Amino acid sequence: MYKSFGSRLFDSVNIVAMLLLVFVTFYPLYYIFVVSVSGGSAVMRGDVAFYPIDFNWDTYSLVFDDASIWRAYLNTIVYTIVGTLINLFCTALCAYPLSKRDFYGRGFFTLMIVVTMFFSGGLIPSYLLVQKLGMMNTMWAIVIPGAISVWNMIVMRTFFQGIPNELYESAGMDGASELTSLIRITLPLSKPIMATMAMFYAVGHWNSFFSAMIYLNEKAKFPLQIILRNMVVMGEMSNQSQEISGAYAAVTATNIKYAVIIIAVLPILLVYPFIQKYFVKGVMVGSLKG
């Protein structure tokens, strides 16, 4: 098919712009990986830019030998899985009744919930509440206070509204309760939005460090992001990482920081492609329908 000069120029500009965008997006992560597998002396001199210098895996060997990293990694996995399940459970239970047009007081309850998006008690009341509930220094202080994201609930509610009401009427004629309708009809038909919300919540839990920094005081319960924050921001290293000698003499603190960053980001990068297919359908339908 013949294309005019203007059309070809437009396509060329788009391709160049997309390539630049890909480079700007990908290069920081690539650079972090390159530094993590380069020699410490080259990193200290600032010679590392586009390819590894004195390539080695000593940094990762040192990090994987550190028990505190593995413990923090396990904590993060547990917090993410438990927190995401609680998020999905609470969000679905809240979104389902609000999606019913015959639910008395639906507008009032929706308004009260939306108000919390703009107004909150603040950090001190939240801290005192968690303290009074006896959740300090426990996993529940991490996963319970943020059990529902109002925005995610609204998106899920809108998606639920797109399910034909005739299905619920038919189930009701067969004696199904509202809970049965939720479990047997709504959730099976809502895989795209559930997968999308699961990814949003999981990424939030995986990257979260502020709640752990506020509510946890035992290092054995710290998530990986706290360890990473202490390394990058405060310059703290674990006891084993401080004793760099022998075969690991060429490893610097910068190598270790970047290696931990790669280890922290890798699980999300591996999971994302499998859930990406649900994003457009889940978010767009949940945002626009109804």
Backbone torsions as a table, in degrees:
resi	resn	phi	psi	omega
1	MET	NA	129.6	-177.7
2	TYR	-72.8	135.5	176.3
3	LYS	-120.5	139.6	178.5
4	SER	-69.9	165.8	178.4
5	PHE	-60.1	-40.8	179.5
6	GLY	-62.9	-38.8	179.2
7	SER	-67.0	-42.9	178.4
8	ARG	-65.4	-38.3	178.2
9	LEU	-64.6	-41.9	178.6
10	PHE	-62.1	-43.9	178.5
11	ASP	-63.1	-41.2	-179.7
12	SER	-63.7	-43.1	178.8
13	VAL	-63.6	-40.8	177.9
14	ASN	-62.2	-42.9	-179.7
15	ILE	-63.5	-46.0	178.6
16	VAL	-61.6	-43.3	-179.6
17	ALA	-63.2	-41.8	179.2
18	MET	-66.9	-39.3	177.8
19	LEU	-63.9	-41.6	176.8
20	LEU	-63.4	-40.3	178.8
21	LEU	-64.5	-41.8	177.2
22	VAL	-62.2	-43.0	-179.9
23	PHE	-63.3	-47.0	-179.2
24	VAL	-62.9	-35.1	-179.3
25	THR	-76.9	-41.6	-172.4
26	PHE	-84.6	-33.8	-171.6
27	TYR	-59.7	-42.8	-179.9
28	PRO	-56.6	-42.6	178.9
29	LEU	-67.9	-40.1	177.9
30	TYR	-62.8	-42.1	179.9
31	TYR	-63.1	-41.4	178.5
32	ILE	-60.6	-42.6	178.8
33	PHE	-65.9	-43.5	-179.5
34	VAL	-59.8	-42.9	179.2
35	VAL	-65.1	-38.1	-176.4
36	SER	-66.6	-22.6	-179.6
37	VAL	-109.6	12.9	178.3
38	SER	-99.5	163.4	177.1
39	GLY	-68.8	145.5	-177.0
40	GLY	-61.3	-37.4	-179.0
41	SER	-65.6	-39.5	178.1
42	ALA	-66.4	-37.1	178.4
43	VAL	-66.2	-42.8	-179.8
44	MET	-64.5	-34.2	178.8
45	ARG	-77.5	-14.6	-178.0
46	GLY	79.4	24.1	-177.7
47	ASP	-82.5	-17.4	-175.1
48	VAL	-81.9	127.0	179.8
49	ALA	-141.2	-61.6	-173.9
50	PHE	-116.3	-11.0	-180.0
51	TYR	-151.9	154.4	-178.2
52	PRO	-67.2	145.3	174.2
53	ILE	-118.1	130.8	-174.5
54	ASP	56.6	55.3	-175.0
55	PHE	-54.5	134.2	176.4
56	ASN	-163.7	161.4	178.2
57	TRP	-107.6	18.2	-176.4
58	ASP	-60.3	-37.7	-178.1
59	THR	-62.1	-45.7	-179.7
60	TYR	-68.3	-35.0	175.8
61	SER	-62.0	-42.6	179.5
62	LEU	-65.9	-42.8	-179.5
63	VAL	-65.7	-43.7	-178.0
64	PHE	-70.9	-19.4	175.2
65	ASP	-81.7	-7.7	-177.6
66	ASP	-87.8	114.4	-177.2
67	ALA	-64.2	-31.2	-178.5
68	SER	-66.7	-32.2	177.4
69	ILE	-66.1	-46.3	179.7
70	TRP	-64.3	-40.1	178.8
71	ARG	-63.6	-43.8	178.6
72	ALA	-65.8	-36.6	178.5
73	TYR	-62.9	-45.3	178.8
74	LEU	-63.3	-42.0	177.5
75	ASN	-59.2	-43.3	-179.8
76	THR	-63.0	-42.0	178.4
77	ILE	-61.7	-44.4	-179.9
78	VAL	-64.7	-46.8	179.8
79	TYR	-61.3	-38.8	-177.9
80	THR	-68.8	-46.0	-178.2
81	ILE	-66.1	-50.9	-178.3
82	VAL	-64.4	-44.9	-179.1
83	GLY	-62.7	-41.3	-179.6
84	THR	-66.6	-40.5	177.6
85	LEU	-62.8	-42.6	177.6
86	ILE	-64.4	-42.1	178.9
87	ASN	-59.2	-49.3	-178.2
88	LEU	-64.6	-41.3	-179.9
89	PHE	-62.2	-50.7	-177.5
90	CYS	-69.5	-39.5	-179.6
91	THR	-65.4	-42.1	179.0
92	ALA	-66.4	-41.0	179.3
93	LEU	-64.7	-32.2	178.6
94	CYS	-80.0	-40.0	-175.5
95	ALA	-72.9	-32.8	-174.8
96	TYR	-62.6	-54.1	179.3
97	PRO	-64.8	-33.9	179.4
98	LEU	-70.6	-15.7	177.0
99	SER	-83.8	-11.3	-179.7
100	LYS	-83.0	121.0	-177.9
101	ARG	-71.0	-21.2	179.3
102	ASP	-94.7	9.4	178.3
103	PHE	-76.8	116.5	-175.9
104	TYR	-67.9	129.4	179.1
105	GLY	83.1	15.0	-177.5
106	ARG	-59.5	-43.6	-179.6
107	GLY	-63.7	-41.0	180.0
108	PHE	-64.0	-48.9	-178.9
109	PHE	-65.2	-37.7	177.1
110	THR	-62.0	-43.3	178.8
111	LEU	-61.9	-44.1	-179.8
112	MET	-62.9	-36.4	179.6
113	ILE	-72.2	-41.7	-179.4
114	VAL	-64.5	-33.4	179.7
115	VAL	-56.9	-33.1	-178.4
116	THR	-68.8	-14.2	175.4
117	MET	-69.9	-26.3	-173.5
118	PHE	-109.9	-22.5	-178.5
119	PHE	-131.1	136.9	177.2
120	SER	-144.9	165.8	-179.3
121	GLY	-70.1	-23.6	-178.6
122	GLY	101.1	178.1	-173.5
123	LEU	-68.8	-45.5	-175.4
124	ILE	-64.1	-49.5	175.8
125	PRO	-59.5	-38.0	178.6
126	SER	-63.9	-42.4	179.0
127	TYR	-62.9	-44.9	-179.7
128	LEU	-64.0	-38.1	178.7
129	LEU	-64.0	-47.2	178.1
130	VAL	-61.1	-39.4	179.0
131	GLN	-64.5	-46.0	-179.0
132	LYS	-67.0	-29.4	178.0
133	LEU	-79.5	-3.0	177.7
134	GLY	73.8	26.1	-177.9
135	MET	-99.9	2.0	-179.8
136	MET	-60.2	139.8	177.8
137	ASN	60.3	32.4	175.5
138	THR	-131.2	165.7	178.0
139	MET	-63.0	-30.9	-175.5
140	TRP	-66.4	-26.8	176.0
141	ALA	-67.1	-20.1	-180.0
142	ILE	-89.1	-38.4	-169.7
143	VAL	-102.4	-20.8	-175.7
144	ILE	-83.6	-48.6	-175.4
145	PRO	-56.3	-31.9	179.1
146	GLY	-105.5	38.5	-173.9
147	ALA	-63.3	-29.8	-178.7
148	ILE	-130.7	130.3	167.8
149	SER	-96.0	121.2	-175.8
150	VAL	-59.9	-42.3	-179.3
151	TRP	-62.3	-45.5	178.4
152	ASN	-63.1	-36.7	178.3
153	MET	-63.7	-41.7	179.7
154	ILE	-64.8	-42.2	178.1
155	VAL	-62.8	-43.0	179.3
156	MET	-66.8	-40.1	177.6
157	ARG	-60.2	-43.9	-179.7
158	THR	-63.5	-37.2	177.0
159	PHE	-64.8	-44.2	179.3
160	PHE	-60.3	-33.8	-179.5
161	GLN	-65.0	-21.3	179.8
162	GLY	-79.9	-8.1	178.1
163	ILE	-77.9	128.9	-177.0
164	PRO	-55.7	132.8	-179.2
165	ASN	-67.9	-21.6	179.9
166	GLU	-61.8	-29.7	178.0
167	LEU	-65.0	-41.0	179.1
168	TYR	-69.2	-38.6	178.8
169	GLU	-64.2	-39.5	178.6
170	SER	-66.3	-41.9	178.3
171	ALA	-65.5	-37.9	178.5
172	GLY	-64.8	-35.6	177.5
173	MET	-65.9	-27.3	177.7
174	ASP	-87.1	3.6	176.2
175	GLY	91.7	13.2	-179.1
176	ALA	-75.3	136.7	175.2
177	SER	-80.5	172.6	178.2
178	GLU	-63.0	-38.7	178.7
179	LEU	-64.7	-40.4	177.4
180	THR	-63.8	-40.9	178.5
181	SER	-62.8	-39.2	178.4
182	LEU	-63.0	-46.2	-174.4
183	ILE	-76.7	-39.6	-172.3
184	ARG	-93.1	-20.5	-176.6
185	ILE	-117.5	-57.2	-171.4
186	THR	-66.3	-53.3	-175.1
187	LEU	-64.2	-43.5	177.2
188	PRO	-61.2	-30.0	179.7
189	LEU	-87.0	-1.6	-174.0
190	SER	-116.2	28.0	-179.5
191	LYS	-58.8	-40.5	179.6
192	PRO	-60.9	-47.0	-177.9
193	ILE	-72.2	-33.8	178.4
194	MET	-67.3	-41.1	177.7
195	ALA	-65.4	-39.6	179.5
196	THR	-65.3	-47.1	178.8
197	MET	-64.5	-37.1	178.1
198	ALA	-61.0	-41.4	179.2
199	MET	-66.7	-44.0	179.2
200	PHE	-60.3	-47.6	-179.0
201	TYR	-66.5	-42.6	-177.9
202	ALA	-63.4	-43.2	178.2
203	VAL	-62.6	-40.3	178.1
204	GLY	-61.6	-44.2	178.3
205	HIS	-67.0	-40.9	-176.7
206	TRP	-64.2	-37.5	-177.3
207	ASN	-91.2	-4.7	-175.1
208	SER	-73.8	135.8	174.4
209	PHE	-135.9	-21.6	-173.2
210	PHE	-66.1	-44.3	179.5
211	SER	-61.5	-42.7	178.6
212	ALA	-64.9	-37.0	179.8
213	MET	-66.5	-32.1	-178.1
214	ILE	-84.1	-43.6	-168.2
215	TYR	-101.2	-16.2	-178.4
216	LEU	-106.0	140.5	178.5
217	ASN	-129.1	4.9	175.8
218	GLU	-109.3	127.6	-179.3
219	LYS	-62.1	-28.5	-179.6
220	ALA	-66.0	-16.7	-179.3
221	LYS	-105.7	0.6	-178.4
222	PHE	-67.5	139.9	171.4
223	PRO	-78.2	172.1	-176.9
224	LEU	-62.5	-34.2	-176.9
225	GLN	-66.2	-29.7	175.9
226	ILE	-68.5	-42.6	177.0
227	ILE	-61.1	-44.3	179.5
228	LEU	-64.4	-41.9	178.8
229	ARG	-61.8	-44.2	179.8
230	ASN	-61.9	-34.1	179.1
231	MET	-72.6	-48.3	-172.5
232	VAL	-78.2	-45.6	-173.8
233	VAL	-87.7	-46.0	-173.1
234	MET	-98.4	-9.9	178.0
235	GLY	74.7	16.4	-179.6
236	GLU	-83.8	145.0	176.5
237	MET	-128.3	156.2	175.6
238	SER	-69.6	162.7	-177.1
239	ASN	-58.2	-42.1	-178.9
240	GLN	-68.6	-35.9	-178.6
241	SER	-70.5	-24.4	179.7
242	GLN	-74.2	-24.5	-176.4
243	GLU	-93.9	61.2	-179.8
244	ILE	-84.0	113.6	-177.6
245	SER	-155.3	174.5	175.9
246	GLY	62.2	-122.1	-177.1
247	ALA	-66.6	-20.0	-177.6
248	TYR	-104.5	21.1	-176.8
249	ALA	-64.2	-27.0	-176.9
250	ALA	-84.7	-3.0	-178.3
251	VAL	-86.3	130.3	179.2
252	THR	-108.1	171.6	178.6
253	ALA	-62.0	-34.0	179.3
254	THR	-65.4	-41.6	176.4
255	ASN	-57.1	-44.6	-177.1
256	ILE	-67.1	-42.7	178.3
257	LYS	-57.7	-47.3	-176.4
258	TYR	-70.5	-34.0	177.4
259	ALA	-65.5	-41.0	178.3
260	VAL	-66.2	-36.0	176.6
261	ILE	-61.3	-45.4	179.1
262	ILE	-61.7	-43.9	-179.8
263	ILE	-63.7	-36.3	-179.3
264	ALA	-71.9	-34.2	-175.5
265	VAL	-85.2	-28.6	-171.1
266	LEU	-54.8	-46.0	-178.5
267	PRO	-58.6	-41.3	179.6
268	ILE	-65.6	-39.6	178.8
269	LEU	-63.8	-33.0	-179.2
270	LEU	-77.9	-33.4	-177.5
271	VAL	-81.0	-34.7	-172.6
272	TYR	-53.9	-46.1	-177.4
273	PRO	-59.4	-29.0	-177.5
274	PHE	-77.9	-19.8	-178.0
275	ILE	-107.4	-13.2	-174.9
276	GLN	-57.3	-33.9	-176.1
277	LYS	-63.4	-21.4	179.9
278	TYR	-87.2	-14.2	-170.7
279	PHE	-61.4	-54.7	-175.1
280	VAL	-61.3	-48.0	-178.5
281	LYS	-64.7	-44.4	-176.8
282	GLY	-68.1	-50.1	-175.7
283	VAL	-73.7	-44.2	-177.0
284	MET	-67.1	-44.5	179.0
285	VAL	-67.6	-41.6	-179.8
286	GLY	-67.6	-24.0	-177.9
287	SER	-90.2	-29.3	-169.4
288	LEU	-108.8	-28.4	-177.1
289	LYS	-68.5	151.6	177.0
290	GLY	71.3	NA	NA
